[in-house]
C-alpha cells in the first residue's frame, strides 16, 4: 500500500503547501504599509471630517501586537454587507449606512477611515501623509492587489490541475498489476470468465451493460440472500462497472456505493440516504479468506459454507483475482473519460 500512502501524502502536500505559504506570508511577512516622517500627531486621535464627509480616526496602543488585535476587534464589531480582507487591510461596506470603510493597523496605530463611496475612500487614504507602502514588498499583498485577476486565473488553473491529479493519481494508487508468469487471455475469453460467476451460487451477479461494459452488483432482492439484510449486516450496497480495454490490457472499474438507513421512534421517523462514486481503497487488501476465489488452474472455487457480509471486499476480491491472473490490469477510475480517468 506504499502507492496509496504516497498518493495521499502528495494530495495533502499539494493543498497545504500553497495554503501554508500564503498564511505564512500573511502572518509573518512584511506589513503592506509603514509609517513615514513624523508619526501621526495628537490631532489625528479624534475623528477628523472632510467637506465631502470623509472621516478618519487614529488610535494608539502600547505595541504593534495590541494594535493588530484591536484592529481585528474593530473590524469584527462593524455590521458589514461586504468585506474584503487582504493582509492586514480590511475594507468593508457598512450594512446600515452603506458607507465604505477601511481598518488598518500600522505599527502601534490603528487607522479607521470611512467615506460615502469607495472612490472617495481611496482618495482619502492616499492623502494620508504619515503612511506609505512598504518598500519591502509582501508577495501575498502584491499578487492580491496589483495582480488580482492574474492571481484568480492562476488559482483556477491550479485547482483544475489539482482535480486532474486527484482523479488520475487515485487510479495510479489503486492499480493492481497482472500477476507474473501468467498468460494473457483475450478480451472475449476474459469476459466469459467474468460472466461465468453467474453460474455459481453467490450473492452477486454480472450483467451486460451499455457500451460493452459489465455491471457487477449484489442480489439484494433475491430471496435466497434476504437473510443478509435481516441480519443487519448491510451498511452499503456497491456495484462495479467494468470496461475491458483490449489494447491496453486493462479493466477500468468505477465503483458506486449507496446506503439507506431508517429509524423509527415513538413519535418520529428518520431516513438517511448516501451515494458516492470514486476509487475505494478499502477493498484492496489481500490475504483474507472469502467465499469465492479464482485459481488459474482450477477456475472458480466456491466455499459452500461461507457467510457473505456484503462489503466491498466480498465482490471485488474474486474479480481482481480473476482479472490479474488473466494477464490484465485492475484499473480503478473515477470516470471512463480518459483524460481524467486514465
N, C-alpha and C positions, 0 to 999 in steps of 0.2 A: 504493500500500500504506500510505497515511497512516492509514487507519482501523485496519489491523492493528496498526501501531506504537502508535497511541493506545490500542487495547484492551489490549495487553499492559502498557503503562505504567500504565493505571488498575488492572489486575488486581494488579500488584505493589504499587502505592501503597496500594490498599485493604487489602492484607495487611500490608505493612511499617510503615505509619504507626501503626496502633494498637499493634502489637508494639514498635515503636521507642519510642513514648511510654511504654509500660509498663516497658521496660528502662531508659529514662532516669530514670523516677521511682524504680525500684528501686535504681539505682546512684548517682544524683546527687541524689535527693530527700532531704528531711529524714528523719533516723532515727526509728523509731517510739517509741523510749524515750530519755530523757535522765537524767543524774544530778541529784539534788536534795539540798539540805542538805550535810552533811559527806560527803565521799567515803567509800566503804567502808574501814573501818579494817583493821588487820593481823589482827584476829580472824577476818575472812572469808577469809583467804588459806590456811587449812587447812580441810579438809572439816568442815562442821557438820551434825550429825544431830539430828532432832527425834524425839519419842517415837513418832510414827506412821511412822517410818522415812523421813522426807523428808530429802534430802541436798542441800547446796548448797556449791559451791566457787567462789571468785572468784580469778582470776589477773590480774595486772597486767603490762602491756607498756609499751614506751617510747613508742609512738604509737598513734593510733587505727587507722592502716593495718595495723600489726603485729597489733593485736588482732583486726581483721576477718580477716586471713589465718590467724591461729591458730584462730579460731572455725571457719573452713572446714575446716582440717585436723582439728580435733577431731571435727566432725560427720561427716566422711568416714571417720574411723577407727572409728566405733562400728558394730558389726553391728546392722542395723535390719531389723525386719519391716514397719515402716510409717514413713513420714517425710512431713512437710509443711513446706515452706519458704515463708514469707511475709515478704518484705522481708529483714531480717537475722535474723529469728527462725526457728530450726529446731526443730520439735517432732518427736519420734520415739517409737517403742516398741522397746525392746531385744529383739533376736531371741531371746536365750537366757533372760534373766531375766524378760522380759515387763514390765519397769518402764517407766513413762512418763518421758520426759526432755525437756529444753529447753536449747538452746545459744543464747546471745545476747551479741553484743559491744556494749558501751556505752562510748563514748569510748575510753580506753586499757585498759578492763577486759573480761574475758570471764567471763560468768556461766554456770555449768553446774549445772542443777538437775534432780534426779530424785526420783520418788515412786512408791509402789506402783501408783497409777492416775492417770488424767487429772484427776479432780476434786481429789484431794489436790495434784497438781502445780499446778493453777490457784490453789488456796488458798495454797500456799507462795509462789508467785510474786507474788501480790498483797500478801503480807505483807512483802515486801522494802521497807524504808523509805528506801532510798537511790536508787531509780529511780522514775520516773513517766512516763506517756505524754507525748509531745512535744506542747506546745500548738500548735506549727506543724505541722499535720497533713499527712501524706503521703497524697495521694488514692489511691494504689495500696494502701496499708495499710488505709485506711478501707473501700474497696469490697470488699476480700478478707477482711475480718474482721467489720466491722459490718453489711455488706450483701452477704454471700456469696451467698445464694440469689438475690437480685435480679441480682447480677453474673453468675451462671451462666446465668440465664434470658436476660439481655441478650446474653451471649456466644453462646448457642444461636440466638437470633433473628438475630444478626448473621451467623453462619455460614450460616443458611438464605438470608438475603438475598444473601450473597456468592455462594452456589451459583446462585441465580436470575440474578444479574448475570453470572456467568461463562457460563452457558448462553445467555442472550439476547444478551449482548454479543458472544459468538463469532459468532452468526448475523449480527448487525449488521456486524461487521468483515469477514466473508467474503461478504456480499451483493453481487451484481452486478446492477446496474440494467439494464433493457432498453435497447437501442440507440435513439438518437433517430431520428426520421423513419422509423419502421417501423410498419407496420400490425399491429394485434393479431389474431392467429389465435384462433379458438375453441378450447376445451379439446379437443374431438374432433379438430380439424384438427391441433393440436399433438401430440396422442397419436399420430396416424397418421404424422406427420412423424418422430417419435422411433422408432416401430416400423419405419419404412422402413429403418433401419440393418440389420435382419435380412436384407434383400435384397442386401447388399453383402458382399464378401469381406474381412471384418475379424475380428480375433480376440476380439471381444466381442459379446454378444448381449443383446437387450432382451426380457424376458419379462413377461407379465401376472402380477401378484401379487394378494395379497388386498386387499380394500377399494379396488379400482380403482387400486392403485399399480403402478408399473412397477419392474422389477428389472434393472439393467444389471450384467453380470458377465462375466469373462473365460472364454473357452472353453478352459480349461487341459487338458481331457480330449480335445479334438478332435485327431485325428491330424494334421490339416493344420498345426496350430500347435505340435506337440510339440517341434519343433526349438528353440523358445524356451526350453523347460525344459532341454534338453540343453546349450544354450549357457551355462547358468549365470547367465542374466540375471534369473531370478525370485527376488526378495527377499521381496516381499509380494504377496498377491493381494487386491485390493479389489473390493467390489461396492457399488453405489449403489442405494438405494431412493428412488424419486421419487414424490411426491404432488402432483397437479395441483389447485391451488385456483383454480377459475374465478372466484370472486367477487373475490379479491384479485389475480388475475393473477400468481400466484407458483407456482413449482415448488419445493416444500420437498424437501430432499435430506438423507438420512442416509448417511454413508459408513462402511463397516465394513471393517477390514483384518485379515487373518490371515496369519501366516507360520509356516513349519515348516522347520527345518534339521536335518539328521542328519550325524553324523560317526562315523567308524569308525577305530579304531587297531588295533594288533596284538592287544591284549587288552582292548579297551574299545569301547563303543558309546554315543553321546550323541544325545539327541533334545531339541530345543528348540522350543517352540510358543508363539506370542504372538497375542493377539487384542485389538483396540482398536475403539472406536466413538466417533465425535465429528466435530468440524469440523476438516478438514485444510486448512491454509493453504498447503501447499507446492505444490499443483497449481493455483494461481490466477494464475500469471504469464502474460504474453501475449507474442506475437511469435515463438514457436517454430514451426518447420515440423513438421507431423505428417502421418501418413498419410491421415487423414480430416478434412475440413473441410466446413463448410456455408456456401453462398453464398445470400443471399436471392433472387437471380435464377436461378441455375443449379441450386440444390438441393444434394444431397450431391455432393462432389467427392472422388474416391478416387485416391491415388497408388499405382499398382500396384507400384512398385519400393521402397516404403518398408519398412523393417525395424522392427517394433514392439519395444518394450522392456518392456512390461507394468509401467509405472509409473503413478502416479496421473494424470499429465497426459494420457497417451495416450487414456484413455477419457473423462475429464471435459471436456477442451477442446472436442471436437466437440459434446458435449451442451450445454455452456454457450453455444457459438456459435449452435446451433440454437434454443435457448430464448430467449436475449436478442434475437436477430434476428427473433423472432416476436412481440415486444412483451411478453414475460413477464420476470419477475424470477427469477434464480437465487438461491435462499434456502437455504443450508446450515443445518441444525438439529441439535441433539443428540438431540432426541426429537420425535415428532409431537404430543405433548401440548402444546397451545397455550400454557398459562401459562408453561411452561419453554422451549419451542422457539420461540414467537412465530409 
